[in-house]
Amino acid sequence: MTFETELSQGKFMIPECLVCKKSVWPPTEFCNDCFGSVSLKNGDFEGKIIEFSKQNNDYFCLVEFEKNIKIMAKMSYTPKIGQMVKISKCGISNGDYFFHVS
């Protein structure tokens, strides 16, 4: 089970080091701090909108999870800085990751 395998099935999981318990981002097989092995943590993760911009009728948000994981996510309604959101849809399309929050 890899981050990309899970993401391709629509599941957002956070890699976590089995040794030091640090969240590892970007996703890799080994911790970038202690080089320990990484496993994927499943959950209904909540993130905070840090910034956003609008293009046409879509909003693109920089969302922070676990205090050190930042992703760009699409949102269909007007976001607010500091607003808490969850991943509503994610996956891989044409080799690119995509995330939607609500």
QUIDA-V943578 format. One line per field, one symbol per residue. phi: phi as a letter, one per 30 degrees, with the letter a starting at -180 (. if undefined). burial: b if it has 24 or more other ideal C-beta (glycine too) atoms within 12 Angstrom, else e. Layout:
BEGIN
phi->???
burial->???
END
This chain:
BEGIN
phi->.bedddddciccbcdbddcciddcbddbdbddcciddcbccclcdcbcdcbabcbhccccccccchibcbbcbcbcbddbeiddbbdcaalbbhicdbbbba
burial->eebeebbeeebbbbbbbeeeebbbbebeeeeeeeeeebbbbeeebebbbbebeeeeeebbbbbbbbeebebbbbbeeebeeebebebeebeeeeeebbbbbe
END
